[in-house]
């Protein structure tokens, strides 16, 4: 089996490392020379990919499993879902296709599990749902994972607080869910090897308020509490007030989370950064 990772960035590189460690042949795309160099250093076969104008990819013959990790992109003054063009660029039907979407597709709903319907609240999220539908209609064995906020080394609340760009919304605490990048990579690897289908939310086992996570990071890093701003001044993703139950996907794929709560995950992220 050859593996292709479309959009081998923060999460994709973790998946690539897992596959490479067990001797798999991994091809991965990047949009810059620096990205291609990073992929080559990992041991993957790097491929340049312009996600707005993807050219046909030169891939080896034989069975192919694809992890699609390219989000909706900005093309000029409008957001665009590149999924149909990306699937055409592959040149043939993959044996297995896994797409990393987002829990944002659930909209303003407060409680999310595997039975929650999607409800897009913006053009970008409507395009995410269209991408999921294109994956499902590809003719390949497929699965969609919808991760909550992804964090890990150099990414997440702790990093944003260190950089002075993290804020909390005024008013009552708002709940969020998250998943450590290594746990998401484990789920993606398992999904590539599985025959399971459908779209599944994935998150850790402890949804909590942003206030709680910020307080933990402030204590751990010796930082002041973040400032509070009106909700309208926060990004669309930060305005959500959502608890995500991702246990069904873990059970289906046989994955036990290494970081079931942000406490273990943030400490591990800081340790990896220090190393």
Phi, psi and omega per residue, in radians:
X1 nan 2.282 2.990
X2 -1.725 2.439 3.123
X3 -1.932 2.358 3.063
X4 -2.094 2.215 3.085
X5 -1.939 1.929 3.089
X6 -1.499 2.004 -3.087
X7 1.445 1.148 -3.023
X8 -1.559 1.337 -3.119
X9 -1.835 -2.304 -3.004
X10 -1.004 -0.884 3.126
X11 -1.427 -0.736 -3.079
X12 -1.018 -0.639 3.126
X13 -1.153 -0.601 3.079
X14 -1.152 -0.708 3.103
X15 -1.136 -0.756 3.128
X16 -1.017 -0.774 3.136
X17 -1.066 -0.705 3.120
X18 -1.096 -0.779 -3.123
X19 -1.184 -0.748 -3.133
X20 -1.131 -0.614 -3.128
X21 -1.075 -0.547 3.111
X22 -1.688 0.301 2.983
X23 1.498 0.227 -3.122
X24 -1.335 2.732 3.037
X25 -1.572 2.056 -3.034
X26 -2.098 2.184 2.997
X27 -1.908 2.428 -3.027
X28 -2.538 2.572 -3.073
X29 -1.874 2.649 3.042
X30 -2.546 2.882 -3.069
X31 -1.906 0.062 -3.094
X32 -2.506 2.841 3.085
X33 -1.103 -0.688 3.119
X34 -1.098 -0.731 3.104
X35 -1.121 -0.713 3.110
X36 -1.106 -0.677 3.123
X37 -1.141 -0.689 3.115
X38 -1.101 -0.728 -3.138
X39 -1.144 -0.716 3.107
X40 -1.103 -0.668 3.129
X41 -1.145 -0.515 3.092
X42 -1.227 -0.470 -3.062
X43 1.909 0.081 3.102
X44 -1.493 2.846 3.027
X45 -1.540 1.912 -3.052
X46 -1.401 2.472 3.090
X47 -2.296 2.287 3.057
X48 -1.322 2.418 -3.141
X49 -2.506 2.059 2.977
X50 -1.538 1.841 -2.994
X51 -1.194 -0.367 3.107
X52 -1.450 -0.497 3.120
X53 -2.397 1.177 -3.038
X54 -1.224 2.245 3.041
X55 -1.549 2.787 3.099
X56 -0.963 2.392 -3.119
X57 -1.599 2.431 3.101
X58 -1.591 1.850 -3.054
X59 -2.154 2.690 3.108
X60 -1.211 2.742 3.085
X61 -1.242 2.903 3.080
X62 1.866 3.114 -3.120
X63 -1.026 2.468 -3.060
X64 -2.317 2.285 3.010
X65 -2.018 2.338 -3.011
X66 -2.134 2.266 2.940
X67 -1.810 2.023 -3.122
X68 -1.720 1.885 -3.085
X69 -2.149 0.472 3.105
X70 -1.649 2.102 -3.131
X71 -1.383 -3.126 2.932
X72 -1.044 2.390 -3.078
X73 -2.056 2.762 3.083
X74 -1.600 2.119 3.124
X75 -2.086 1.707 -3.037
X76 1.257 -2.122 -3.098
X77 -1.785 0.256 -3.099
X78 -2.483 2.593 3.056
X79 -1.344 2.552 -3.085
X80 -2.399 2.433 2.993
X81 -1.642 1.991 -3.093
X82 -1.458 0.055 -2.990
X83 -0.955 -0.883 -3.121
X84 -1.000 -0.742 -3.135
X85 -1.191 -0.644 3.116
X86 -1.116 -0.739 3.139
X87 -1.147 -0.616 3.077
X88 -1.204 -0.601 -3.128
X89 -1.144 -0.466 3.120
X90 -1.114 -0.618 3.022
X91 1.591 -0.216 3.090
X92 -2.745 2.913 -3.120
X93 -1.337 2.158 3.081
X94 -1.185 2.688 3.016
X95 -1.234 -0.583 -3.132
X96 -2.502 2.403 -3.109
X97 -2.370 2.115 3.127
X98 -2.105 2.265 -3.111
X99 -2.021 2.291 3.053
X100 -1.645 1.903 -3.117
X101 -1.753 -2.337 -3.112
X102 -2.779 2.621 3.036
X103 -1.245 -0.145 3.067
X104 -1.033 -0.398 -3.109
X105 -1.174 -0.211 3.117
X106 -1.440 -0.166 3.077
X107 1.243 -2.432 -2.978
X108 -1.547 0.047 -3.131
X109 -1.042 2.488 -3.049
X110 -1.493 -0.597 -3.074
X111 -2.112 2.176 -3.069
X112 -2.132 2.325 2.944
X113 -2.486 -2.941 -3.035
X114 -1.155 -0.242 -3.128
X115 -1.769 0.005 -3.084
X116 -1.312 2.228 3.110
X117 -1.300 2.744 3.107
X118 -1.369 2.699 3.106
X119 -2.732 1.533 -3.069
X120 -1.215 2.441 -3.115
X121 -2.040 0.090 3.120
X122 -2.652 2.905 3.138
X123 -1.090 -0.696 -3.131
X124 -1.102 -0.678 -3.135
X125 -1.284 -0.570 3.028
X126 -1.088 -0.663 3.099
X127 -1.197 -0.595 3.063
X128 -1.068 -0.763 3.129
X129 -1.133 -0.682 3.082
X130 -1.081 -0.655 3.093
X131 -1.115 -0.766 3.092
X132 -1.023 -0.739 -3.124
X133 -1.156 -0.653 3.102
X134 -1.134 -0.669 3.086
X135 -1.114 -0.777 -3.131
X136 -1.130 -0.528 -3.095
X137 -1.613 0.098 -3.037
X138 -1.237 -0.338 -3.073
X139 1.585 -0.144 3.100
X140 -1.557 2.834 2.911
X141 -1.127 2.216 -2.947
X142 -2.399 2.784 3.042
X143 -2.713 2.477 3.081
X144 -2.009 2.245 3.000
X145 -1.880 2.300 -3.138
X146 -1.965 1.557 -3.071
X147 -1.309 2.539 2.914
X148 -1.252 -2.996 -3.085
X149 -0.963 2.193 -3.094
X150 -1.583 2.255 3.107
X151 -2.374 2.955 3.139
X152 2.861 -2.769 3.137
X153 -0.970 2.245 3.099
X154 1.120 0.293 3.140
X155 -2.604 2.351 3.109
X156 2.177 -2.955 -3.074
X157 -1.041 -0.748 -3.084
X158 -1.073 -0.686 -3.140
X159 -1.246 -0.739 3.137
X160 -1.105 -0.623 3.105
X161 -1.211 -0.692 3.099
X162 -1.075 -0.580 -3.120
X163 -1.539 -0.026 3.100
X164 1.259 0.432 -3.101
X165 -2.055 0.218 3.142
X166 -1.734 2.320 3.096
X167 -2.252 2.769 3.035
X168 -1.964 2.573 3.133
X169 -1.335 2.497 3.017
X170 -1.156 2.686 3.120
X171 1.723 -2.901 -3.102
X172 -1.073 2.626 3.102
X173 -0.988 2.507 -3.142
X174 -1.961 2.337 -3.064
X175 -1.484 2.527 3.077
X176 -2.401 2.775 2.995
X177 -2.128 2.791 -3.080
X178 -2.646 2.983 3.051
X179 -2.616 2.355 3.103
X180 -1.193 2.467 -3.067
X181 -1.020 -0.566 -3.130
X182 -1.238 -0.628 3.073
X183 -1.206 -0.675 3.082
X184 -1.117 -0.700 3.104
X185 -1.093 -0.680 3.106
X186 -1.113 -0.710 3.112
X187 -1.166 -0.714 3.130
X188 -1.138 -0.737 3.101
X189 -1.065 -0.769 3.134
X190 -1.143 -0.651 3.137
X191 -1.149 -0.648 3.105
X192 -1.113 -0.563 -3.114
X193 -1.542 -0.179 -3.048
X194 -1.607 2.913 2.978
X195 -1.893 0.116 -3.134
X196 -1.149 2.611 -3.115
X197 -2.168 3.108 3.082
X198 1.697 3.089 -3.135
X199 -1.960 2.303 -2.961
X200 -2.362 2.291 3.004
X201 -1.285 2.501 3.082
X202 -2.291 2.357 -3.098
X203 -2.829 2.950 3.068
X204 -1.334 -3.026 -2.992
X205 -1.685 0.178 -3.023
X206 -2.470 1.291 3.013
X207 -1.118 2.424 -3.111
X208 -2.700 3.090 -3.100
X209 -1.343 2.675 3.054
X210 -1.090 -0.541 3.107
X211 -1.040 -0.745 -3.109
X212 -1.135 -0.756 -3.140
X213 -1.153 -0.720 -3.141
X214 -1.115 -0.705 3.113
X215 -1.109 -0.719 3.113
X216 -1.078 -0.818 -3.122
X217 -1.146 -0.696 -3.139
X218 -1.078 -0.746 3.127
X219 -1.171 -0.764 -3.082
X220 -1.150 -0.657 -3.034
X221 -1.783 -0.057 -3.117
X222 1.181 0.708 -3.110
X223 -1.927 2.722 3.064
X224 -1.263 2.777 3.071
X225 -1.053 2.553 3.134
X226 -1.214 2.689 3.119
X227 -1.210 2.773 3.084
X228 -1.854 2.443 -3.116
X229 -2.344 2.813 3.041
X230 -1.016 2.550 -3.107
X231 -0.968 -0.626 -3.101
X232 -1.139 -0.310 3.135
X233 -1.524 -0.096 3.105
X234 -1.597 2.767 -3.139
X235 -1.146 2.856 -3.125
X236 -0.982 -0.748 -3.108
X237 -1.173 -0.554 -3.123
X238 -1.372 -0.214 -3.137
X239 -1.442 -0.199 -3.097
X240 -1.135 2.660 3.077
X241 -2.354 1.425 -2.842
X242 -2.427 2.337 2.996
X243 -1.888 2.222 -3.080
X244 -1.955 2.225 3.067
X245 -1.778 1.866 -3.102
X246 -1.811 0.274 -3.053
X247 -1.121 -0.578 -3.078
X248 -1.094 -0.736 3.134
X249 -1.142 -0.711 3.107
X250 -1.084 -0.752 3.135
X251 -1.128 -0.770 -3.108
X252 -1.079 -0.699 -3.059
X253 -1.660 -0.049 3.116
X254 1.202 0.622 -3.114
X255 -1.902 2.258 3.023
X256 -1.832 2.147 -3.060
X257 -1.123 2.349 3.043
X258 -1.318 -0.543 -3.101
X259 -2.181 1.414 -3.063
X260 -1.208 -0.325 3.078
X261 -2.359 2.895 3.130
X262 -1.135 -0.423 -3.088
X263 -1.096 -0.900 3.092
X264 -1.145 -0.693 -3.044
X265 -1.174 -0.762 -3.126
X266 -1.217 -0.705 3.084
X267 -1.060 -0.723 3.124
X268 -1.149 -0.667 3.121
X269 -1.089 -0.764 3.135
X270 -1.148 -0.655 3.110
X271 -1.154 -0.700 3.120
X272 -1.166 -0.685 3.092
X273 -1.065 -0.770 -3.125
X274 -1.120 -0.567 -3.112
X275 -1.345 nan nan
